[in-house]
Amino acid sequence: MSGELRAGAGCASIAPRPEDLRDGLYLGGFGAYRERRANGVHDAPQCRVMAVSDGTNAFALAALDLVGASGPLLAAIRTDAAGMSGLAPESIILACTHSHASPDTQGLWGGVGEAYRTHLSQRAVSAIVEAYGAMKPARGSAATTSLAGVTRNRRGWPETDETLTSLRFATPGGEPIGTIINYACHPTASGRENVQVSRDWCGYAVDAVEQAVGGVALYMNGAIGDVSPARDGGFEAAQSLGEAVAERALASLASADSVEGAVVVRTVPLEVPMNIEGLSERVNAAVARAGPALSVLTRAGGMHAASVALHAAGRRDLAQMVAALASMSERSLVHRDGKTSVLTHAGYLRIGDDVEAFAAPGEVLTRLGLPLRGALTARHRLFLGLAHDTLGYFVPEDEWMTGRNNNYEESVSLGRRAGLTLADALLALVPREGSAR
């Protein structure tokens, strides 16, 4: 039988070391292949973790300050952390903050060295194990508010998801354990010209929360697919946004609701149909058929070598496309009924009747994310983006290829039906009235 809540937090730096920078480490999120080689560390990216248990069921939320992460990297972290902590692998939810000033571990913009990838994995595992091992009796509190005026919808819609949900844990005696902040906005305020490793505005937000109330703070992004900062272009803009988010979160927590009850964790396999925009049906089919061969070539380093060669020849566009194919070939592909799908995961969390969350494996657009959040019934609802995986954009089907933002998001999506497939899977995870929770 489930008992009192327990919670623990952990944190570890995943900053590149001097030798990682010397070997060549590229920032992700902006520009073409090998356009932004990092020349230093402005502020150290981290893996911040909150572990929560009711005595029977437990989960760990881990926020990695990365633009995204490859499937094999996430799987390695999850497997190793589960083995060392005793947590079930499906109860470890790895999410990327999506800072566009962070190391490109997906390899889409130039990548990182293998030594750094190994170092990052080990540090992330240590933070998860630390959080799980530090769990102690805890009291939870949650607050939901809104923060307007600091974001814009880059696809021209009048709305973004302005919901700001915060979840805090402390011991019964008041000792701080940690705080989770959930808000939707791309961490791009530092700007495209920046070539220093940074957490972007998320770093300023969690630092301000920790300074104010102690413990470990982590930022979990929301439905950020079409949401950008209203102001960007440097670290001053990043600091302004981060501190605005922190200030609003802290103010709301001053009158937070108590959180208690049983913990529910659900993670399910999700098959997302692959039909990449910009590639013809014939080419998509050929790529799918060639999946096993591409996987072998990728593991042998051939795809990376091809990207580097294309870059040297001045074909950065083709270099990035080959890098994208390499990233896709690392993943599990499912062939069924003449179609190819990418195998990933979707998730759901609940604490009593007080807190509920969806975990989506990519960047969900506002008009898809808002109704999904609305389908939850708890007093405080979180939407966790780029959680379990990093699979590009999930676009509402009625918005597909309508010309908004020059169809950029469609060009970095698995296809027209990806959004609908994700929505159906998430909604199926919500307990129905009268069912066991």
Disulfide bonds with the S-S distance in Angstrom:
none
